[in-house]
Amino acid sequence: MSTRTAVITGASSGIGAATARRLAAEGYRVVLTARREDRIEALAAELTAAGHEAVAYELDVTDRAAVTVFGAFLDDFPAVDVLVNNAGGALGTETVATADPTDWRAMYEVNVLGTLNVTQALLPRLRTAPDGGTVLIVSSTAGLTTYEGGGGYVAAKHGAHVMAETLRLELCGEPVRVVEIAPGMVKTEGFAVTRFRGDEEKAAAVYAGVAEPLTAEDIADTIAWAVTRPPHVNVDLLVVRPRAQAANHKVHRES
C-alpha cells in the first residue's frame, strides 16, 4: 500500500491525467479530481489494474462548498503529501476591447479561485505530512509575459503565479514547499480546442509547423521531478518550453 498521497485536480485529461500516471508510477496513492467523473473513474480503474492505488472524486474546484466536503473526505487518508493544482484553462482570443467579461470571470474562477479553494482546504493536511507537504501550481508562461489576444487568460495566470509567490512567503518556516511549474507550448487533447470554442482548425493552427511541441507527459515528468526532490529542496519556479519556442511570441515553424 502506498504511504504517500498526491491529490491532482483537473485529472480527467491532458497534464492532469499524465501527472496521475507518473506519480502513481513513483509510488504515490493518487486522488484524481475533475468534473468529468467518467474520465477519472476510467483512469482510476486503469491505474488500479496496473497495481497502483487510485481514487476518483468528482469535483468542480470553483464550487467552494464542494471543495470543503472534499477536504473532509480526505480526513480518512493517513496523510496528504502533495497537491497538484492543475485545473485551469483558457477561453477565447479576443482583445481587451472586445472580450466578454463572462469568459474572463470563468477563467479567473478556475485558474485562481479554484486553486485557492483547494489549497485552503488541503493546507491543514499538507502541514502535517510526515516529510512535509508540497503545494504545486501549474501556471503558464502566460503568467510571466503578456501577449495580444490573451488578456483574460494572461491575467488569470498572472494571478496564479502571484498566489504561488505569496503563499511561499507566508509559509516560510513551515514544512510546506510551494512549487510553480510554468509550461509554454504544450499540445494536449483539449486545451486549444476549448480556447477556440470547438474550432479544431484554429486549434491545430497553434501548433502548425512546430516539429515537437511539449506533451502532457513532458510536464508530468517535470512535476514528478520537482515533488520528489528531498524535502528541503524547493523548486520555486520552473519554466518549461519546447526547444522551438524561445518566448511566447518567438516560435520556430518549419514550412
N, C-alpha and C positions, 0 to 999 in steps of 0.2 A: 504494500500500500504506500502511496506517495505521502511524504511528510510535509511537502511544501505545496501551497495552493496559490494559483495565479488566476485572477479574475480578468476577463478580457471583454470589453464592450465592443459592439459592432462586429461580432464574431461570425456573422452569417455568411460572409463572403470576403474576397479581397485580402487586405492586410490582416484583418482580424482573424479570419479563418486560417490563414497561413501561420500566424503567430500562435494560434491554439495548437496546431500540429507540431510546430517547432518546440514550444515549451513542454508539451506532453512528451516529446522525444527526449527532452532534457530532464525528465523525471518529475515534472510538476503535475499535481492534480489540477485540471483546468476547469474553470467555471465559465461557461460560454453564455453571453447575454446578447440579445438582439431583439428587434421587433418581429422578425420573421421566424416564428417558432419552428416551422417545418425544417428550415435550413439548419438551425442549430441542433435540433433533435437528430437529424441525419448525421451531422458532423460528430456529435457525441457518440452515436452508435458506431460510426467508423473508428473513432479513437478507442472505444471500449473493445471492439473486436480485435484491435491491434495490440491489446494488452495494457492500455493506458487507463487512467481514471479521468472521466469527463462527465460533467453535469451541465445540462442545458436549462436555462432560465429565461423565459420570455420577459423582455424589459424594454421600455421606452425611457431612455435616460433623461428625457425632458419632463417626465412625469415625476415630480418630486415625491409625492406620496408613495408611488410605486417603488421608487428607489429606497425610500425608508423601510418599506416592507422587505425589500431585497436585503438590506443591511441586517435586518433581524433574522432573515433566513440563514445568513452566513454565521450567525452565532452558534450554529450546530457544528461548524467546522473547527478543528483544533486551532487553526491559525489562518490568517490571510497574509501571505508574504509579498505578493506582487499585485499591483493594479495596473493594467494596461488600458489607459483611456484612449481608445481608438475610434469610437463612434464619432462620425462627423460627415462632412460633405459640402459640396458646392451647388448652387443653383443660379444659372444664368450667366451671361457675359455682358449685360447691359452697362452703359456708362452710369456714372453717378447722376447725371441729369435725367436719365430715363428709367432708372431702376425702380422696381416695385418694392416698396418697403416691406411687403409681406415676405418676400424672398429673403431680405436682409434679416428680418426678425427670425425666420425659420433657421437660417444659418447660425445666428448668434445663439439661439436656443440649444441647438445640438452641439455645436463646437465649443461653446463657452459654458453656458449654464448646465448643460448635460454633464460636462466634465466636472464642474463644481459640485453638482448634486451627488455624483457617485464618489468623488473624492471625500466630501464631507461625511458621507455615510460610512465609508470604509476606514477613515483615518484612525478611529479608536482601535480597530483590529490590527492595522498596519503598525501602530505604535508598539504593540505588544508581541509582534512577530519574534520568534526566538533569536534569529540572526539579524533583526532589523528589517523594516519594511521598505518597499520600493514603490513609489508612485511614478509611473511613466506616462508621459503625454505625447501622443503622436500629433505633431503640429504640421507644419509645412514650410517650405521656403517662402510661401506667400505670407507667412508671419514675420518675415525678416525684410522683405523687399516688395514694394508696390508695383503694380502694372495696370495698364489701361484695361477696362472691362472686367476688372476683378474686385472692384471696391468692396462689395459686401463680404465676399469670401476672405479677402485680404484683411479687412477689419476684424472679422471673427477670428482668424488665425493669429493676428497680432494679439488679440485678447487671450488666446490660449497660451501664446508664448510668454506674455507678461504674467499670466497666472502661474506658470511654472517658475519663473524667476522670483516672484513674490513669495510663493509657498516655500521655496528653498531657503529664502532669508528667514521666514517665520519659523521654520522647523530646525534651524541651525542649533546644534547641541542636542537634538533628539535623534533617536535611532531610526530615522526615516530618510531615505535618499529621494531626491526628485530629479528625474531624468527626462530630457526632452529630445525626441528624435524628429528631425525636420526633413522629410523627403522632398526631393524635387520631382522630376517627371517619372511617374510610376504608371505603367499600363496595367490596369486591373479590369475586371469584367464589367464593372458598372459605373465607375466614378465619372468618366467623361459623358457617358450616355445620360446619366442623371442630370449632369450640369447643362447639357444641351436639350433637356426635356424630351428624351427619347429619340432624338435625331442621330441615328447611327452614322450617317455620312459625315456630319460635322464632328462627331466624336472621333471617328477614325482619322480625320484630318489633323488632329492634335499630334498624332504620332507618325504622320506620313513622312517617309524618308529617314526616320530615326532608326538606325540599324538595331540598336539594343537599348530600348528604354528600360528602366528598372522594373522588376517584377515584385509582386507581393511577397514572394519568397525571399527576395533580397532584403526587404525591410524587416521581415520576420527574423532573418539571420542577424541583422543589426540589433534588433530588440533583444534577442536571446543573448547575444554577446554582452550587451550593456547590463542586463539584470543578473547575469551570472558572474560578474566581477566580484572580487572579495568585498565583503560588506563595507569596508572603509573607503572603497573606491567609488566616487560619484562621477558619472559622465554627465556633466551639466547640460551640454547641447552638442548634438552630433548631426551635422548636415550631410545628407546622402543624395548624391545626384548621379545620373549615368555619365559616363565619360563624354558623351556627345553634348552634354549640357553644361556650359561654363557659368551660366546665370539664367535667371528666369527668362530673359529676353534674348539669350545667346545660345542657339541650338544648331548643331551641325546636322544638316539633312542631305542625304545622298539623292542624286537625281535618278 
